């Protein structure tokens, strides 16, 4: 998987992977997606004025979806 250009977002992506979430790279303005087993996902953008806020959103998503399982 490629590296995100912003250090803070790279850290947040690593934390999300360690929490059991899947990270899939995309192309274009959206760098990729962080996906939970429950089916919800959040976009990770490749550009932005405030990468710290993007990292905060990823961390919040990971915290809210840490123990989710696949829907039955």
Secondary structure, DSSP 8 states (H G I E B T S, - for coil): ----SSHHHHHHHHHHHHTT-EEEE--TTEEEEEE-TTS-EEEEES--S-HHHHHHHHHHHHHHTTT-----
